[in-house]
């Protein structure tokens, strides 16, 4: 099936109608964990409801898997994966490094995806014809940089504190080898990789809704994204995204 860019814009608009009125405004924050802190807000829930309603109206036979409300129509080979606010910690801190993620898988493989950041007015998407950007500066095709050496690379991760001790040692080997590491970027890092602003993203413990929407954007911008074993990234877990195969190979060798 063919997904049109207009659909990505409609999803982004529906999400923005729920997120923007609540961003940098007082609101209740609930904790999903009995030990630790995994925040969820009414903005998360309302945004997912709006996206589910739009997708169900457009594709009533498709499955939907969202972070807040789980899986429905699980027998469908077409499944939409939703993270209404990726980067809820940034959202509740007033930092515009969160985004709405919506991706489509067919038989388990990510084929289309979008990341929208409505506060900055940016939409990053891929529907099979190359990754695209719409926002300040005007629309343009997304393309990764041609960086092949770790010593020239900019690396992003949400925070090294998320890595368990063994994975932290592996991650630190890569960080020590790159030119510039940056933290706290959540889904925005992947968009910047696709846009040619950074070169590597390394993360751990991701769920499918954290990554599925971003896979087509990275791949259709010319980059590579896998798990740390070099396999497909749709299931989440430990993830590495790189601008070039050569850079991916060198970083992966240090992670291993």
C-alpha positions as MATLAB code, in Angstrom:
seq = 'XXXXXXXXXXXXXXXXXXXXXXXXXXXXXXXXXXXXXXXXXXXXXXXXXXXXXXXXXXXXXXXXXXXXXXXXXXXXXXXXXXXXXXXXXXXXXXXXXXXXXXXXXXXXXXXXXXXXXXXXXXXXXXXXXXXXXXXXXXXXXXXXXXXXXXXXXXXXXXXXXXXXXXXXXXXXXXXXXXXXXXXXXXXXXXXXXXXXXXXXXXXXXXXXXXXXXXXXXXXXXXXXXXXXXXXXXXXXXXXXXXXXXXXXXXXXXXXX';
ca = [
       0.000    0.000    0.000;
       1.050    3.614   -0.550;
       1.065    6.093    2.309;
       0.722    9.715    1.253;
       2.610   12.627    2.846;
      -0.783   14.257    3.450;
      -1.598   11.507    5.951;
       1.575   12.239    7.909;
       0.604   15.904    8.030;
      -2.895   15.033    9.261;
      -1.483   12.830   12.023;
       0.950   15.556   13.040;
      -1.846   18.138   13.145;
      -4.110   15.881   15.218;
      -1.283   15.246   17.671;
      -0.309   18.913   17.901;
      -3.882   19.854   18.781;
      -3.443   17.800   21.967;
       0.217   18.381   22.842;
       0.766   22.079   22.229;
      -2.009   23.421   24.489;
      -0.512   21.339   27.317;
       3.177   22.062   26.714;
       4.748   24.411   29.292;
       1.456   24.477   31.171;
       0.731   23.084   34.648;
      -0.599   19.540   34.464;
      -0.726   16.292   36.367;
       2.205   13.919   35.914;
       1.660   10.272   36.848;
       4.389    7.698   37.427;
       3.984    4.338   35.664;
       6.601    2.639   37.859;
       6.348    1.531   41.485;
      10.138    1.782   41.705;
      11.813    4.496   39.652;
      10.250    7.205   37.506;
       8.505    6.697   34.160;
       6.235    9.721   33.705;
       2.970    9.863   31.763;
       0.706   12.869   31.326;
      -2.785   13.567   30.069;
      -1.076   14.942   26.957;
       0.331   11.448   26.253;
      -3.080    9.830   26.638;
      -5.095   12.455   24.755;
      -2.614   12.489   21.878;
      -2.684    8.731   21.477;
      -6.490    8.737   21.528;
      -6.564   11.333   18.747;
      -4.086    9.425   16.598;
      -5.901    6.124   17.130;
      -9.201    7.710   16.092;
      -7.684    9.110   12.895;
      -5.990    5.833   11.950;
      -9.032    3.729   12.749;
     -11.162    5.978   10.552;
      -8.634    5.822    7.697;
      -7.637    2.147    8.003;
     -10.250    0.241   10.019;
      -8.651   -3.104    9.202;
      -5.153   -2.149   10.395;
      -3.706   -3.028   13.773;
      -2.592   -0.326   16.208;
       0.003   -0.611   18.972;
       0.429    2.435   21.186;
       2.499    3.042   24.286;
      -0.436    4.131   26.442;
      -3.323    1.907   25.302;
      -1.678   -1.238   23.972;
      -2.513   -3.386   20.975;
      -5.732   -3.751   19.021;
      -6.517   -5.776   15.883;
      -3.337   -7.745   16.501;
      -4.012  -10.222   13.670;
      -3.518   -7.594   10.960;
      -0.278   -7.724    8.970;
      -0.427   -3.903    8.786;
       0.256   -2.339   12.182;
       0.626    1.284   13.218;
       3.055    1.883   16.102;
       2.455    5.021   18.190;
       4.476    6.887   20.783;
       2.333    9.965   21.415;
       5.119   11.830   23.208;
       8.574   10.350   22.918;
      10.577   12.245   25.502;
       7.929   12.817   28.155;
      10.675   13.866   30.593;
      11.661   16.642   28.187;
       7.988   17.542   27.725;
       7.328   17.991   31.433;
      10.603   19.944   31.754;
       9.565   22.423   29.056;
      12.343   21.315   26.689;
      11.381   21.015   22.981;
      13.287   17.760   22.461;
      10.199   15.533   22.501;
       8.214   14.401   19.490;
       5.243   12.383   18.324;
       6.227    9.105   16.646;
       3.952    7.137   14.325;
       5.209    4.309   12.135;
       3.682    1.623    9.936;
       4.923   -1.957    9.807;
       3.882   -4.522    7.221;
       4.604   -8.088    8.259;
       6.799   -6.712   11.018;
       8.984   -4.470    8.865;
       8.875   -0.680    9.222;
       7.930    0.885    5.874;
       6.765    4.411    6.753;
       7.185    6.738    9.677;
       7.017   10.284   10.991;
       8.386   12.352   13.855;
       6.714   15.680   14.479;
       7.890   18.417   16.833;
       5.037   20.933   16.787;
       6.600   23.513   19.109;
       9.422   24.061   16.600;
       7.039   23.459   13.680;
       9.004   20.535   12.268;
       7.893   17.328   10.577;
      10.278   14.554    9.551;
       8.765   11.687    7.579;
       9.401    8.870    5.132;
       6.758    7.093    3.063;
       8.918    5.189    0.579;
      10.186    7.995   -1.643;
      13.073    9.268    0.460;
      12.990   10.976    3.838;
      11.532   14.482    3.898;
      11.510   17.558    6.122;
       8.877   20.257    6.443;
       9.398   23.220    8.747;
      11.470   26.389    9.199;
      13.581   27.015    6.120;
      11.129   25.244    3.843;
      10.664   21.646    2.710;
      13.653   19.608    1.671;
      14.891   16.064    1.275;
      16.776   14.622    4.239;
      20.241   13.174    3.712;
      22.775   11.827    6.190;
      26.368   13.026    6.328;
      29.146   10.983    4.758;
      31.153   10.578    7.994;
      33.138    7.338    8.083;
      35.537    7.867   11.000;
      34.606    7.809   14.681;
      37.089   10.607   15.387;
      35.008   12.902   13.162;
      31.619   11.846   14.493;
      29.004   13.479   16.710;
      27.240   10.926   18.939;
      23.920   11.295   20.760;
      22.280    9.225   23.476;
      19.429   10.082   25.828;
      21.647    9.508   28.888;
      24.448    7.034   29.652;
      22.732    6.409   32.990;
      20.225    4.179   31.182;
      22.882    1.599   30.287;
      23.442   -1.345   32.620;
      27.085   -1.763   33.760;
      28.228   -4.027   30.909;
      26.503   -1.981   28.229;
      27.816    1.213   29.814;
      31.379   -0.045   29.409;
      30.663   -0.788   25.736;
      28.995    2.567   25.181;
      31.858    4.409   26.876;
      34.328    2.875   24.418;
      32.421    4.509   21.553;
      31.994    7.829   23.351;
      35.728    7.975   24.020;
      36.394    7.493   20.296;
      34.107   10.183   18.877;
      34.648   13.903   18.407;
      31.539   15.143   20.227;
      29.016   13.350   22.483;
      25.654   14.925   23.360;
      22.916   13.814   25.795;
      19.204   14.282   26.334;
      17.927   14.215   22.780;
      15.443   11.286   22.683;
      13.799   10.921   19.247;
      15.152   14.287   18.079;
      18.622   12.758   17.747;
      17.442   10.360   15.033;
      15.864   13.233   13.134;
      19.132   15.146   13.327;
      21.032   12.121   12.058;
      18.695   11.907    9.056;
      19.113   15.667    8.530;
      22.906   15.418    8.395;
      23.541   17.235   11.673;
      24.973   14.336   13.708;
      26.429   10.936   12.866;
      25.599    8.325   15.537;
      22.821    7.470   17.964;
      23.302    4.687   20.518;
      20.602    3.671   22.981;
      19.484    0.768   25.136;
      16.240   -0.714   26.418;
      13.973    0.705   23.709;
      10.459   -0.520   23.027;
       9.090   -0.877   19.484;
       7.089    2.334   19.855;
      10.334    4.192   20.648;
      11.987    3.292   17.353;
       9.704    1.904   14.615;
       8.662    5.314   13.251;
      12.304    6.412   13.034;
      13.612    3.417   11.083;
      12.219    4.459    7.670;
      13.365    8.050    8.211;
      16.944    6.952    8.884;
      17.006    4.346    6.118;
      15.389    6.536    3.467;
      17.811    9.351    4.322;
      20.656    6.958    3.463;
      21.628    5.894    6.989;
      21.716    2.529    8.720;
      19.936    1.470   11.907;
      20.172   -1.923   13.623;
      20.323   -3.530   17.028;
      23.734   -4.134   18.584;
      23.816   -7.593   17.012;
      23.470   -6.045   13.549;
      19.879   -7.202   13.052;
      16.664   -5.335   12.316;
      15.666   -2.694   14.872;
      11.865   -3.017   14.846;
      11.756   -4.963   18.113;
      13.732   -2.309   19.977;
      16.246   -3.239   22.659;
      19.817   -2.001   22.159;
      19.901    0.249   19.085;
      22.582    1.916   16.995;
      21.946    4.303   14.102;
      24.759    5.614   11.923;
      25.207    7.884    8.961;
      27.264    5.406    6.926;
      27.907    1.659    6.868;
      31.598    2.260    7.584;
      30.846    4.310   10.688;
      28.238    1.778   11.818;
      30.751   -1.061   11.499;
      33.409    0.750   13.521;
      31.020    1.731   16.308;
      29.482   -1.740   16.403;
      32.919   -3.302   16.771;
      33.475   -1.239   19.943;
      30.033   -2.063   21.302;
      30.772   -5.757   20.914;
];
